[in-house]
Each structure stands twice: as C-alpha cells, then as structure tokens.
Amino acid sequence: MDNPFEYINTPLREVPEELKERVMKDVAYAKLLLDLASLFSLNVSSVIERTIRDRN
C-alpha cells in the first residue's frame, strides 16, 4: 500500500486550462452555497447567548 503523504512535496502536474477553470468555478459555487446557507441558518450559540443575556 502506498503512503499518500509521500506525494505532498512533489511538483504539481500541468493540467489543461479548461479543467482549472471548471474546478475554480465549482469551488466558487460551493463557497457561495456555504455563504448563503450561513445567512439563512440560525447561529444557535448566538441565539442562546442573547436569550440568556436578555432575560437577566
């Protein structure tokens, strides 16, 4: 079985520019979805903290 950590310091391979663009677009799309999800989800710790603070 190969050790995957042996390949960490090896030089990167060249890939086609179209593939790089597709990957970067996919990463940007995933980041956008995470940001949107954080906007529409409740930050539970913040809600609990505010509730306790407001009751006192």
mmCIF entry with sequence, helices, sheets and N, C-alpha, C, O atoms, coordinates in Angstrom:
data_MODEL
# 
_entry.id   MODEL 
# 
_entity.id                         1 
_entity.type                       polymer 
_entity.pdbx_number_of_molecules   1 
# 
_entity_poly.entity_id                      1 
_entity_poly.type                           'polypeptide(L)' 
_entity_poly.nstd_linkage                   no 
_entity_poly.nstd_monomer                   no 
_entity_poly.pdbx_seq_one_letter_code       MDNPFEYINTPLREVPEELKERVMKDVAYAKLLLDLASLFSLNVSSVIERTIRDRN 
_entity_poly.pdbx_seq_one_letter_code_can   MDNPFEYINTPLREVPEELKERVMKDVAYAKLLLDLASLFSLNVSSVIERTIRDRN 
_entity_poly.pdbx_strand_id                 A 
# 
loop_
_entity_poly_seq.entity_id 
_entity_poly_seq.num 
_entity_poly_seq.mon_id 
_entity_poly_seq.hetero 
1 1  MET n 
1 2  ASP n 
1 3  ASN n 
1 4  PRO n 
1 5  PHE n 
1 6  GLU n 
1 7  TYR n 
1 8  ILE n 
1 9  ASN n 
1 10 THR n 
1 11 PRO n 
1 12 LEU n 
1 13 ARG n 
1 14 GLU n 
1 15 VAL n 
1 16 PRO n 
1 17 GLU n 
1 18 GLU n 
1 19 LEU n 
1 20 LYS n 
1 21 GLU n 
1 22 ARG n 
1 23 VAL n 
1 24 MET n 
1 25 LYS n 
1 26 ASP n 
1 27 VAL n 
1 28 ALA n 
1 29 TYR n 
1 30 ALA n 
1 31 LYS n 
1 32 LEU n 
1 33 LEU n 
1 34 LEU n 
1 35 ASP n 
1 36 LEU n 
1 37 ALA n 
1 38 SER n 
1 39 LEU n 
1 40 PHE n 
1 41 SER n 
1 42 LEU n 
1 43 ASN n 
1 44 VAL n 
1 45 SER n 
1 46 SER n 
1 47 VAL n 
1 48 ILE n 
1 49 GLU n 
1 50 ARG n 
1 51 THR n 
1 52 ILE n 
1 53 ARG n 
1 54 ASP n 
1 55 ARG n 
1 56 ASN n 
# 
_struct_asym.id          A 
_struct_asym.entity_id   1 
# 
loop_
_struct_conf.conf_type_id 
_struct_conf.id 
_struct_conf.pdbx_PDB_helix_id 
_struct_conf.beg_label_comp_id 
_struct_conf.beg_label_asym_id 
_struct_conf.beg_label_seq_id 
_struct_conf.pdbx_beg_PDB_ins_code 
_struct_conf.end_label_comp_id 
_struct_conf.end_label_asym_id 
_struct_conf.end_label_seq_id 
_struct_conf.pdbx_end_PDB_ins_code 
_struct_conf.beg_auth_comp_id 
_struct_conf.beg_auth_asym_id 
_struct_conf.beg_auth_seq_id 
_struct_conf.end_auth_comp_id 
_struct_conf.end_auth_asym_id 
_struct_conf.end_auth_seq_id 
_struct_conf.pdbx_PDB_helix_class 
_struct_conf.details 
_struct_conf.pdbx_PDB_helix_length 
HELX_P HELX_P1 AA1 PRO A 4  ? TYR A 7  ? PRO A 4  TYR A 7  5 ? 4  
HELX_P HELX_P2 AA2 GLU A 17 ? PHE A 40 ? GLU A 17 PHE A 40 1 ? 24 
HELX_P HELX_P3 AA3 VAL A 44 ? ARG A 55 ? VAL A 44 ARG A 55 1 ? 12 
# 
_struct_conf_type.id          HELX_P 
_struct_conf_type.criteria    ? 
_struct_conf_type.reference   ? 
# 
loop_
_atom_site.group_PDB 
_atom_site.id 
_atom_site.type_symbol 
_atom_site.label_atom_id 
_atom_site.label_alt_id 
_atom_site.label_comp_id 
_atom_site.label_asym_id 
_atom_site.label_entity_id 
_atom_site.label_seq_id 
_atom_site.pdbx_PDB_ins_code 
_atom_site.Cartn_x 
_atom_site.Cartn_y 
_atom_site.Cartn_z 
_atom_site.occupancy 
_atom_site.B_iso_or_equiv 
_atom_site.pdbx_formal_charge 
_atom_site.auth_seq_id 
_atom_site.auth_comp_id 
_atom_site.auth_asym_id 
_atom_site.auth_atom_id 
_atom_site.pdbx_PDB_model_num 
ATOM 1   N N  . MET A 1 1  ? 0.844   -1.172 0.000   1.00 0.00 ? 1  MET A N  1 
ATOM 2   C CA . MET A 1 1  ? 0.000   0.000  0.000   1.00 0.00 ? 1  MET A CA 1 
ATOM 3   C C  . MET A 1 1  ? 0.893   1.241  0.000   1.00 0.00 ? 1  MET A C  1 
ATOM 4   O O  . MET A 1 1  ? 1.830   1.337  0.792   1.00 0.00 ? 1  MET A O  1 
ATOM 5   N N  . ASP A 1 2  ? 0.600   2.183  -0.886  1.00 0.00 ? 2  ASP A N  1 
ATOM 6   C CA . ASP A 1 2  ? 1.390   3.408  -0.981  1.00 0.00 ? 2  ASP A CA 1 
ATOM 7   C C  . ASP A 1 2  ? 1.044   4.369  0.147   1.00 0.00 ? 2  ASP A C  1 
ATOM 8   O O  . ASP A 1 2  ? -0.090  4.424  0.623   1.00 0.00 ? 2  ASP A O  1 
ATOM 9   N N  . ASN A 1 3  ? 2.048   5.117  0.555   1.00 0.00 ? 3  ASN A N  1 
ATOM 10  C CA . ASN A 1 3  ? 1.847   6.160  1.543   1.00 0.00 ? 3  ASN A CA 1 
ATOM 11  C C  . ASN A 1 3  ? 1.473   7.444  0.798   1.00 0.00 ? 3  ASN A C  1 
ATOM 12  O O  . ASN A 1 3  ? 2.306   7.977  0.066   1.00 0.00 ? 3  ASN A O  1 
ATOM 13  N N  . PRO A 1 4  ? 0.253   7.955  0.960   1.00 0.00 ? 4  PRO A N  1 
ATOM 14  C CA . PRO A 1 4  ? -0.158  9.145  0.205   1.00 0.00 ? 4  PRO A CA 1 
ATOM 15  C C  . PRO A 1 4  ? 0.605   10.401 0.611   1.00 0.00 ? 4  PRO A C  1 
ATOM 16  O O  . PRO A 1 4  ? 0.653   11.364 -0.154  1.00 0.00 ? 4  PRO A O  1 
ATOM 17  N N  . PHE A 1 5  ? 1.198   10.407 1.793   1.00 0.00 ? 5  PHE A N  1 
ATOM 18  C CA . PHE A 1 5  ? 1.917   11.593 2.244   1.00 0.00 ? 5  PHE A CA 1 
ATOM 19  C C  . PHE A 1 5  ? 3.263   11.753 1.551   1.00 0.00 ? 5  PHE A C  1 
ATOM 20  O O  . PHE A 1 5  ? 3.875   12.817 1.634   1.00 0.00 ? 5  PHE A O  1 
ATOM 21  N N  . GLU A 1 6  ? 3.728   10.720 0.873   1.00 0.00 ? 6  GLU A N  1 
ATOM 22  C CA . GLU A 1 6  ? 4.982   10.833 0.131   1.00 0.00 ? 6  GLU A CA 1 
ATOM 23  C C  . GLU A 1 6  ? 4.852   11.787 -1.051  1.00 0.00 ? 6  GLU A C  1 
ATOM 24  O O  . GLU A 1 6  ? 5.849   12.339 -1.516  1.00 0.00 ? 6  GLU A O  1 
ATOM 25  N N  . TYR A 1 7  ? 3.641   11.980 -1.534  1.00 0.00 ? 7  TYR A N  1 
ATOM 26  C CA . TYR A 1 7  ? 3.423   12.789 -2.733  1.00 0.00 ? 7  TYR A CA 1 
ATOM 27  C C  . TYR A 1 7  ? 3.157   14.264 -2.427  1.00 0.00 ? 7  TYR A C  1 
ATOM 28  O O  . TYR A 1 7  ? 2.932   15.049 -3.348  1.00 0.00 ? 7  TYR A O  1 
ATOM 29  N N  . ILE A 1 8  ? 3.179   14.649 -1.167  1.00 0.00 ? 8  ILE A N  1 
ATOM 30  C CA . ILE A 1 8  ? 2.865   16.033 -0.807  1.00 0.00 ? 8  ILE A CA 1 
ATOM 31  C C  . ILE A 1 8  ? 3.905   17.001 -1.348  1.00 0.00 ? 8  ILE A C  1 
ATOM 32  O O  . ILE A 1 8  ? 3.538   18.061 -1.854  1.00 0.00 ? 8  ILE A O  1 
ATOM 33  N N  . ASN A 1 9  ? 5.170   16.677 -1.261  1.00 0.00 ? 9  ASN A N  1 
ATOM 34  C CA . ASN A 1 9  ? 6.222   17.602 -1.681  1.00 0.00 ? 9  ASN A CA 1 
ATOM 35  C C  . ASN A 1 9  ? 6.648   17.439 -3.133  1.00 0.00 ? 9  ASN A C  1 
ATOM 36  O O  . ASN A 1 9  ? 7.644   18.033 -3.548  1.00 0.00 ? 9  ASN A O  1 
ATOM 37  N N  . THR A 1 10 ? 5.931   16.661 -3.903  1.00 0.00 ? 10 THR A N  1 
ATOM 38  C CA . THR A 1 10 ? 6.293   16.502 -5.310  1.00 0.00 ? 10 THR A CA 1 
ATOM 39  C C  . THR A 1 10 ? 5.748   17.677 -6.113  1.00 0.00 ? 10 THR A C  1 
ATOM 40  O O  . THR A 1 10 ? 4.745   18.272 -5.719  1.00 0.00 ? 10 THR A O  1 
ATOM 41  N N  . PRO A 1 11 ? 6.378   18.024 -7.221  1.00 0.00 ? 11 PRO A N  1 
ATOM 42  C CA . PRO A 1 11 ? 5.876   19.140 -8.041  1.00 0.00 ? 11 PRO A CA 1 
ATOM 43  C C  . PRO A 1 11 ? 4.485   18.841 -8.602  1.00 0.00 ? 11 PRO A C  1 
ATOM 44  O O  . PRO A 1 11 ? 4.130   17.689 -8.851  1.00 0.00 ? 11 PRO A O  1 
ATOM 45  N N  . LEU A 1 12 ? 3.719   19.896 -8.790  1.00 0.00 ? 12 LEU A N  1 
ATOM 46  C CA . LEU A 1 12 ? 2.376   19.737 -9.330  1.00 0.00 ? 12 LEU A CA 1 
ATOM 47  C C  . LEU A 1 12 ? 2.434   19.390 -10.808 1.00 0.00 ? 12 LEU A C  1 
ATOM 48  O O  . LEU A 1 12 ? 3.363   19.786 -11.512 1.00 0.00 ? 12 LEU A O  1 
ATOM 49  N N  . ARG A 1 13 ? 1.448   18.658 -11.269 1.00 0.00 ? 13 ARG A N  1 
ATOM 50  C CA . ARG A 1 13 ? 1.369   18.304 -12.688 1.00 0.00 ? 13 ARG A CA 1 
ATOM 51  C C  . ARG A 1 13 ? 0.603   19.386 -13.438 1.00 0.00 ? 13 ARG A C  1 
ATOM 52  O O  . ARG A 1 13 ? -0.276  20.042 -12.879 1.00 0.00 ? 13 ARG A O  1 
ATOM 53  N N  . GLU A 1 14 ? 0.940   19.561 -14.687 1.00 0.00 ? 14 GLU A N  1 
ATOM 54  C CA . GLU A 1 14 ? 0.219   20.511 -15.532 1.00 0.00 ? 14 GLU A CA 1 
ATOM 55  C C  . GLU A 1 14 ? -1.119  19.904 -15.941 1.00 0.00 ? 14 GLU A C  1 
ATOM 56  O O  . GLU A 1 14 ? -1.206  18.723 -16.276 1.00 0.00 ? 14 GLU A O  1 
ATOM 57  N N  . VAL A 1 15 ? -2.145  20.724 -15.909 1.00 0.00 ? 15 VAL A N  1 
ATOM 58  C CA . VAL A 1 15 ? -3.473  20.297 -16.348 1.00 0.00 ? 15 VAL A CA 1 
ATOM 59  C C  . VAL A 1 15 ? -3.992  21.313 -17.359 1.00 0.00 ? 15 VAL A C  1 
ATOM 60  O O  . VAL A 1 15 ? -3.523  22.451 -17.383 1.00 0.00 ? 15 VAL A O  1 
ATOM 61  N N  . PRO A 1 16 ? -4.938  20.925 -18.180 1.00 0.00 ? 16 PRO A N  1 
ATOM 62  C CA . PRO A 1 16 ? -5.492  21.871 -19.153 1.00 0.00 ? 16 PRO A CA 1 
ATOM 63  C C  . PRO A 1 16 ? -6.158  23.062 -18.466 1.00 0.00 ? 16 PRO A C  1 
ATOM 64  O O  . PRO A 1 16 ? -6.720  22.936 -17.378 1.00 0.00 ? 16 PRO A O  1 
ATOM 65  N N  . GLU A 1 17 ? -6.084  24.203 -19.114 1.00 0.00 ? 17 GLU A N  1 
ATOM 66  C CA . GLU A 1 17 ? -6.649  25.437 -18.553 1.00 0.00 ? 17 GLU A CA 1 
ATOM 67  C C  . GLU A 1 17 ? -8.160  25.314 -18.345 1.00 0.00 ? 17 GLU A C  1 
ATOM 68  O O  . GLU A 1 17 ? -8.695  25.863 -17.382 1.00 0.00 ? 17 GLU A O  1 
ATOM 69  N N  . GLU A 1 18 ? -8.850  24.602 -19.236 1.00 0.00 ? 18 GLU A N  1 
ATOM 70  C CA . GLU A 1 18 ? -10.305 24.430 -19.098 1.00 0.00 ? 18 GLU A CA 1 
ATOM 71  C C  . GLU A 1 18 ? -10.646 23.692 -17.808 1.00 0.00 ? 18 GLU A C  1 
ATOM 72  O O  . GLU A 1 18 ? -11.628 24.012 -17.139 1.00 0.00 ? 18 GLU A O  1 
ATOM 73  N N  . LEU A 1 19 ? -9.831  22.709 -17.471 1.00 0.00 ? 19 LEU A N  1 
ATOM 74  C CA . LEU A 1 19 ? -10.063 21.946 -16.249 1.00 0.00 ? 19 LEU A CA 1 
ATOM 75  C C  . LEU A 1 19 ? -9.849  22.826 -15.019 1.00 0.00 ? 19 LEU A C  1 
ATOM 76  O O  . LEU A 1 19 ? -10.615 22.756 -14.058 1.00 0.00 ? 19 LEU A O  1 
ATOM 77  N N  . LYS A 1 20 ? -8.810  23.649 -15.053 1.00 0.00 ? 20 LYS A N  1 
ATOM 78  C CA . LYS A 1 20 ? -8.562  24.571 -13.939 1.00 0.00 ? 20 LYS A CA 1 
ATOM 79  C C  . LYS A 1 20 ? -9.744  25.511 -13.756 1.00 0.00 ? 20 LYS A C  1 
ATOM 80  O O  . LYS A 1 20 ? -10.188 25.746 -12.632 1.00 0.00 ? 20 LYS A O  1 
ATOM 81  N N  . GLU A 1 21 ? -10.255 26.053 -14.868 1.00 0.00 ? 21 GLU A N  1 
ATOM 82  C CA . GLU A 1 21 ? -11.385 26.982 -14.789 1.00 0.00 ? 21 GLU A CA 1 
ATOM 83  C C  . GLU A 1 21 ? -12.622 26.301 -14.225 1.00 0.00 ? 21 GLU A C  1 
ATOM 84  O O  . GLU A 1 21 ? -13.335 26.880 -13.406 1.00 0.00 ? 21 GLU A O  1 
ATOM 85  N N  . ARG A 1 22 ? -12.880 25.066 -14.663 1.00 0.00 ? 22 ARG A N  1 
ATOM 86  C CA . ARG A 1 22 ? -14.042 24.335 -14.157 1.00 0.00 ? 22 ARG A CA 1 
ATOM 87  C C  . ARG A 1 22 ? -13.941 24.078 -12.667 1.00 0.00 ? 22 ARG A C  1 
ATOM 88  O O  . ARG A 1 22 ? -14.916 24.229 -11.931 1.00 0.00 ? 22 ARG A O  1 
ATOM 89  N N  . VAL A 1 23 ? -12.755 23.690 -12.228 1.00 0.00 ? 23 VAL A N  1 
ATOM 90  C CA . VAL A 1 23 ? -12.558 23.412 -10.804 1.00 0.00 ? 23 VAL A CA 1 
ATOM 91  C C  . VAL A 1 23 ? -12.725 24.687 -9.989  1.00 0.00 ? 23 VAL A C  1 
ATOM 92  O O  . VAL A 1 23 ? -13.364 24.674 -8.937  1.00 0.00 ? 23 VAL A O  1 
ATOM 93  N N  . MET A 1 24 ? -12.155 25.787 -10.469 1.00 0.00 ? 24 MET A N  1 
ATOM 94  C CA . MET A 1 24 ? -12.265 27.047 -9.734  1.00 0.00 ? 24 MET A CA 1 
ATOM 95  C C  . MET A 1 24 ? -13.715 27.532 -9.688  1.00 0.00 ? 24 MET A C  1 
ATOM 96  O O  . MET A 1 24 ? -14.147 28.082 -8.675  1.00 0.00 ? 24 MET A O  1 
ATOM 97  N N  . LYS A 1 25 ? -14.468 27.337 -10.768 1.00 0.00 ? 25 LYS A N  1 
ATOM 98  C CA . LYS A 1 25 ? -15.889 27.704 -10.763 1.00 0.00 ? 25 LYS A CA 1 
ATOM 99  C C  . LYS A 1 25 ? -16.662 26.844 -9.774  1.00 0.00 ? 25 LYS A C  1 
ATOM 100 O O  . LYS A 1 25 ? -17.530 27.344 -9.059  1.00 0.00 ? 25 LYS A O  1 
ATOM 101 N N  . ASP A 1 26 ? -16.351 25.550 -9.731  1.00 0.00 ? 26 ASP A N  1 
ATOM 102 C CA . ASP A 1 26 ? -17.023 24.657 -8.784  1.00 0.00 ? 26 ASP A CA 1 
ATOM 103 C C  . ASP A 1 26 ? -16.714 25.044 -7.342  1.00 0.00 ? 26 ASP A C  1 
ATOM 104 O O  . ASP A 1 26 ? -17.595 25.003 -6.483  1.00 0.00 ? 26 ASP A O  1 
ATOM 105 N N  . VAL A 1 27 ? -15.473 25.417 -7.079  1.00 0.00 ? 27 VAL A N  1 
ATOM 106 C CA . VAL A 1 27 ? -15.087 25.842 -5.731  1.00 0.00 ? 27 VAL A CA 1 
ATOM 107 C C  . VAL A 1 27 ? -15.811 27.135 -5.367  1.00 0.00 ? 27 VAL A C  1 
ATOM 108 O O  . VAL A 1 27 ? -16.303 27.278 -4.247  1.00 0.00 ? 27 VAL A O  1 
ATOM 109 N N  . ALA A 1 28 ? -15.876 28.074 -6.305  1.00 0.00 ? 28 ALA A N  1 
ATOM 110 C CA . ALA A 1 28 ? -16.575 29.336 -6.051  1.00 0.00 ? 28 ALA A CA 1 
ATOM 111 C C  . ALA A 1 28 ? -18.062 29.087 -5.805  1.00 0.00 ? 28 ALA A C  1 
ATOM 112 O O  . ALA A 1 28 ? -18.662 29.724 -4.939  1.00 0.00 ? 28 ALA A O  1 
ATOM 113 N N  . TYR A 1 29 ? -18.655 28.171 -6.556  1.00 0.00 ? 29 TYR A N  1 
ATOM 114 C CA . TYR A 1 29 ? -20.065 27.839 -6.379  1.00 0.00 ? 29 TYR A CA 1 
ATOM 115 C C  . TYR A 1 29 ? -20.308 27.207 -5.008  1.00 0.00 ? 29 TYR A C  1 
ATOM 116 O O  . TYR A 1 29 ? -21.287 27.533 -4.336  1.00 0.00 ? 29 TYR A O  1 
ATOM 117 N N  . ALA A 1 30 ? -19.427 26.316 -4.602  1.00 0.00 ? 30 ALA A N  1 
ATOM 118 C CA . ALA A 1 30 ? -19.561 25.685 -3.287  1.00 0.00 ? 30 ALA A CA 1 
ATOM 119 C C  . ALA A 1 30 ? -19.428 26.720 -2.175  1.00 0.00 ? 30 ALA A C  1 
ATOM 120 O O  . ALA A 1 30 ? -20.158 26.667 -1.185  1.00 0.00 ? 30 ALA A O  1 
ATOM 121 N N  . LYS A 1 31 ? -18.498 27.661 -2.337  1.00 0.00 ? 31 LYS A N  1 
ATOM 122 C CA . LYS A 1 31 ? -18.328 28.712 -1.330  1.00 0.00 ? 31 LYS A CA 1 
ATOM 123 C C  . LYS A 1 31 ? -19.566 29.596 -1.263  1.00 0.00 ? 31 LYS A C  1 
ATOM 124 O O  . LYS A 1 31 ? -19.997 29.982 -0.176  1.00 0.00 ? 31 LYS A O  1 
ATOM 125 N N  . LEU A 1 32 ? -20.139 29.920 -2.423  1.00 0.00 ? 32 LEU A N  1 
ATOM 126 C CA . LEU A 1 32 ? -21.360 30.713 -2.453  1.00 0.00 ? 32 LEU A CA 1 
ATOM 127 C C  . LEU A 1 32 ? -22.492 29.999 -1.727  1.00 0.00 ? 32 LEU A C  1 
ATOM 128 O O  . LEU A 1 32 ? -23.224 30.619 -0.957  1.00 0.00 ? 32 LEU A O  1 
ATOM 129 N N  . LEU A 1 33 ? -22.639 28.704 -1.967  1.00 0.00 ? 33 LEU A N  1 
ATOM 130 C CA . LEU A 1 33 ? -23.689 27.944 -1.287  1.00 0.00 ? 33 LEU A CA 1 
ATOM 131 C C  . LEU A 1 33 ? -23.481 27.921 0.223   1.00 0.00 ? 33 LEU A C  1 
ATOM 132 O O  . LEU A 1 33 ? -24.443 28.029 0.983   1.00 0.00 ? 33 LEU A O  1 
ATOM 133 N N  . LEU A 1 34 ? -22.233 27.780 0.660   1.00 0.00 ? 34 LEU A N  1 
ATOM 134 C CA . LEU A 1 34 ? -21.955 27.795 2.103   1.00 0.00 ? 34 LEU A CA 1 
ATOM 135 C C  . LEU A 1 34 ? -22.281 29.153 2.706   1.00 0.00 ? 34 LEU A C  1 
ATOM 136 O O  . LEU A 1 34 ? -22.836 29.231 3.802   1.00 0.00 ? 34 LEU A O  1 
ATOM 137 N N  . ASP A 1 35 ? -21.939 30.224 1.997   1.00 0.00 ? 35 ASP A N  1 
ATOM 138 C CA . ASP A 1 35 ? -22.242 31.565 2.492   1.00 0.00 ? 35 ASP A CA 1 
ATOM 139 C C  . ASP A 1 35 ? -23.748 31.798 2.563   1.00 0.00 ? 35 ASP A C  1 
ATOM 140 O O  . ASP A 1 35 ? -24.246 32.366 3.535   1.00 0.00 ? 35 ASP A O  1 
ATOM 141 N N  . LEU A 1 36 ? -24.470 31.362 1.539   1.00 0.00 ? 36 LEU A N  1 
ATOM 142 C CA . LEU A 1 36 ? -25.926 31.511 1.562   1.00 0.00 ? 36 LEU A CA 1 
ATOM 143 C C  . LEU A 1 36 ? -26.553 30.677 2.671   1.00 0.00 ? 36 LEU A C  1 
ATOM 144 O O  . LEU A 1 36 ? -27.494 31.121 3.328   1.00 0.00 ? 36 LEU A O  1 
ATOM 145 N N  . ALA A 1 37 ? -26.041 29.485 2.878   1.00 0.00 ? 37 ALA A N  1 
ATOM 146 C CA . ALA A 1 37 ? -26.575 28.631 3.943   1.00 0.00 ? 37 ALA A CA 1 
ATOM 147 C C  . ALA A 1 37 ? -26.352 29.269 5.307   1.00 0.00 ? 37 ALA A C  1 
ATOM 148 O O  . ALA A 1 37 ? -27.210 29.179 6.185   1.00 0.00 ? 37 ALA A O  1 
ATOM 149 N N  . SER A 1 38 ? -25.203 29.913 5.489   1.00 0.00 ? 38 SER A N  1 
ATOM 150 C CA . SER A 1 38 ? -24.945 30.551 6.786   1.00 0.00 ? 38 SER A CA 1 
ATOM 151 C C  . SER A 1 38 ? -25.840 31.769 6.989   1.00 0.00 ? 38 SER A C  1 
ATOM 152 O O  . SER A 1 38 ? -26.156 32.118 8.126   1.00 0.00 ? 38 SER A O  1 
ATOM 153 N N  . LEU A 1 39 ? -26.253 32.418 5.904   1.00 0.00 ? 39 LEU A N  1 
ATOM 154 C CA . LEU A 1 39 ? -27.162 33.555 6.034   1.00 0.00 ? 39 LEU A CA 1 
ATOM 155 C C  . LEU A 1 39 ? -28.554 33.122 6.487   1.00 0.00 ? 39 LEU A C  1 
ATOM 156 O O  . LEU A 1 39 ? -29.205 33.826 7.259   1.00 0.00 ? 39 LEU A O  1 
ATOM 157 N N  . PHE A 1 40 ? -29.007 31.967 6.010   1.00 0.00 ? 40 PHE A N  1 
ATOM 158 C CA . PHE A 1 40 ? -30.368 31.536 6.281   1.00 0.00 ? 40 PHE A CA 1 
ATOM 159 C C  . PHE A 1 40 ? -30.483 30.531 7.415   1.00 0.00 ? 40 PHE A C  1 
ATOM 160 O O  . PHE A 1 40 ? -31.584 30.067 7.713   1.00 0.00 ? 40 PHE A O  1 
ATOM 161 N N  . SER A 1 41 ? -29.384 30.187 8.048   1.00 0.00 ? 41 SER A N  1 
ATOM 162 C CA . SER A 1 41 ? -29.450 29.256 9.168   1.00 0.00 ? 41 SER A CA 1 
ATOM 163 C C  . SER A 1 41 ? -29.242 30.022 10.469  1.00 0.00 ? 41 SER A C  1 
ATOM 164 O O  . SER A 1 41 ? -28.650 31.101 10.484  1.00 0.00 ? 41 SER A O  1 
ATOM 165 N N  . LEU A 1 42 ? -29.728 29.457 11.537  1.00 0.00 ? 42 LEU A N  1 
ATOM 166 C CA . LEU A 1 42 ? -29.595 30.096 12.841  1.00 0.00 ? 42 LEU A CA 1 
ATOM 167 C C  . LEU A 1 42 ? -28.248 29.765 13.458  1.00 0.00 ? 42 LEU A C  1 
ATOM 168 O O  . LEU A 1 42 ? -27.795 28.621 13.424  1.00 0.00 ? 42 LEU A O  1 
ATOM 169 N N  . ASN A 1 43 ? -27.629 30.769 14.011  1.00 0.00 ? 43 ASN A N  1 
ATOM 170 C CA . ASN A 1 43 ? -26.417 30.543 14.780  1.00 0.00 ? 43 ASN A CA 1 
ATOM 171 C C  . ASN A 1 43 ? -26.882 30.247 16.204  1.00 0.00 ? 43 ASN A C  1 
ATOM 172 O O  . ASN A 1 43 ? -27.146 31.165 16.980  1.00 0.00 ? 43 ASN A O  1 
ATOM 173 N N  . VAL A 1 44 ? -26.980 28.981 16.539  1.00 0.00 ? 44 VAL A N  1 
ATOM 174 C CA . VAL A 1 44 ? -27.620 28.539 17.776  1.00 0.00 ? 44 VAL A CA 1 
ATOM 175 C C  . VAL A 1 44 ? -26.928 29.118 19.003  1.00 0.00 ? 44 VAL A C  1 
ATOM 176 O O  . VAL A 1 44 ? -27.601 29.564 19.933  1.00 0.00 ? 44 VAL A O  1 
ATOM 177 N N  . SER A 1 45 ? -25.614 29.121 19.025  1.00 0.00 ? 45 SER A N  1 
ATOM 178 C CA . SER A 1 45 ? -24.912 29.643 20.200  1.00 0.00 ? 45 SER A CA 1 
ATOM 179 C C  . SER A 1 45 ? -25.207 31.122 20.394  1.00 0.00 ? 45 SER A C  1 
ATOM 180 O O  . SER A 1 45 ? -25.346 31.581 21.528  1.00 0.00 ? 45 SER A O  1 
ATOM 181 N N  . SER A 1 46 ? -25.305 31.868 19.314  1.00 0.00 ? 46 SER A N  1 
ATOM 182 C CA . SER A 1 46 ? -25.615 33.290 19.415  1.00 0.00 ? 46 SER A CA 1 
ATOM 183 C C  . SER A 1 46 ? -27.032 33.506 19.936  1.00 0.00 ? 46 SER A C  1 
ATOM 184 O O  . SER A 1 46 ? -27.262 34.397 20.753  1.00 0.00 ? 46 SER A O  1 
ATOM 185 N N  . VAL A 1 47 ? -27.974 32.704 19.474  1.00 0.00 ? 47 VAL A N  1 
ATOM 186 C CA . VAL A 1 47 ? -29.362 32.822 19.924  1.00 0.00 ? 47 VAL A CA 1 
ATOM 187 C C  . VAL A 1 47 ? -29.468 32.508 21.409  1.00 0.00 ? 47 VAL A C  1 
ATOM 188 O O  . VAL A 1 47 ? -30.146 33.230 22.140  1.00 0.00 ? 47 VAL A O  1 
ATOM 189 N N  . ILE A 1 48 ? -28.819 31.459 21.866  1.00 0.00 ? 48 ILE A N  1 
ATOM 190 C CA . ILE A 1 48 ? -28.862 31.094 23.285  1.00 0.00 ? 48 ILE A CA 1 
ATOM 191 C C  . ILE A 1 48 ? -28.218 32.185 24.128  1.00 0.00 ? 48 ILE A C  1 
ATOM 192 O O  . ILE A 1 48 ? -28.748 32.556 25.176  1.00 0.00 ? 48 ILE A O  1 
ATOM 193 N N  . GLU A 1 49 ? -27.085 32.696 23.680  1.00 0.00 ? 49 GLU A N  1 
ATOM 194 C CA . GLU A 1 49 ? -26.396 33.746 24.432  1.00 0.00 ? 49 GLU A CA 1 
ATOM 195 C C  . GLU A 1 49 ? -27.263 34.993 24.554  1.00 0.00 ? 49 GLU A C  1 
ATOM 196 O O  . GLU A 1 49 ? -27.366 35.571 25.636  1.00 0.00 ? 49 GLU A O  1 
ATOM 197 N N  . ARG A 1 50 ? -27.886 35.410 23.459  1.00 0.00 ? 50 ARG A N  1 
ATOM 198 C CA . ARG A 1 50 ? -28.749 36.597 23.504  1.00 0.00 ? 50 ARG A CA 1 
ATOM 199 C C  . ARG A 1 50 ? -29.961 36.372 24.398  1.00 0.00 ? 50 ARG A C  1 
ATOM 200 O O  . ARG A 1 50 ? -30.366 37.273 25.132  1.00 0.00 ? 50 ARG A O  1 
ATOM 201 N N  . THR A 1 51 ? -30.540 35.180 24.343  1.00 0.00 ? 51 THR A N  1 
ATOM 202 C CA . THR A 1 51 ? -31.713 34.877 25.159  1.00 0.00 ? 51 THR A CA 1 
ATOM 203 C C  . THR A 1 51 ? -31.373 34.946 26.641  1.00 0.00 ? 51 THR A C  1 
ATOM 204 O O  . THR A 1 51 ? -32.123 35.526 27.426  1.00 0.00 ? 51 THR A O  1 
ATOM 205 N N  . ILE A 1 52 ? -30.256 34.363 27.025  1.00 0.00 ? 52 ILE A N  1 
ATOM 206 C CA . ILE A 1 52 ? -29.845 34.389 28.431  1.00 0.00 ? 52 ILE A CA 1 
ATOM 207 C C  . ILE A 1 52 ? -29.524 35.813 28.867  1.00 0.00 ? 52 ILE A C  1 
ATOM 208 O O  . ILE A 1 52 ? -29.902 36.226 29.963  1.00 0.00 ? 52 ILE A O  1 
ATOM 209 N N  . ARG A 1 53 ? -28.839 36.557 28.026  1.00 0.00 ? 53 ARG A N  1 
ATOM 210 C CA . ARG A 1 53 ? -28.462 37.927 28.366  1.00 0.00 ? 53 ARG A CA 1 
ATOM 211 C C  . ARG A 1 53 ? -29.702 38.814 28.505  1.00 0.00 ? 53 ARG A C  1 
ATOM 212 O O  . ARG A 1 53 ? -29.768 39.647 29.408  1.00 0.00 ? 53 ARG A O  1 
ATOM 213 N N  . ASP A 1 54 ? -30.685 38.639 27.614  1.00 0.00 ? 54 ASP A N  1 
ATOM 214 C CA . ASP A 1 54 ? -31.886 39.475 27.644  1.00 0.00 ? 54 ASP A CA 1 
ATOM 215 C C  . ASP A 1 54 ? -32.792 39.150 28.824  1.00 0.00 ? 54 ASP A C  1 
ATOM 216 O O  . ASP A 1 54 ? -33.543 40.017 29.271  1.00 0.00 ? 54 ASP A O  1 
ATOM 217 N N  . ARG A 1 55 ? -32.744 37.941 29.333  1.00 0.00 ? 55 ARG A N  1 
ATOM 218 C CA . ARG A 1 55 ? -33.591 37.568 30.461  1.00 0.00 ? 55 ARG A CA 1 
ATOM 219 C C  . ARG A 1 55 ? -33.065 38.135 31.774  1.00 0.00 ? 55 ARG A C  1 
ATOM 220 O O  . ARG A 1 55 ? -33.831 38.312 32.721  1.00 0.00 ? 55 ARG A O  1 
ATOM 221 N N  . ASN A 1 56 ? -31.789 38.416 31.842  1.00 0.00 ? 56 ASN A N  1 
ATOM 222 C CA . ASN A 1 56 ? -31.215 38.923 33.108  1.00 0.00 ? 56 ASN A CA 1 
ATOM 223 C C  . ASN A 1 56 ? -31.273 40.398 33.203  1.00 0.00 ? 56 ASN A C  1 
ATOM 224 O O  . ASN A 1 56 ? -30.833 40.970 34.200  1.00 0.00 ? 56 ASN A O  1 
# 
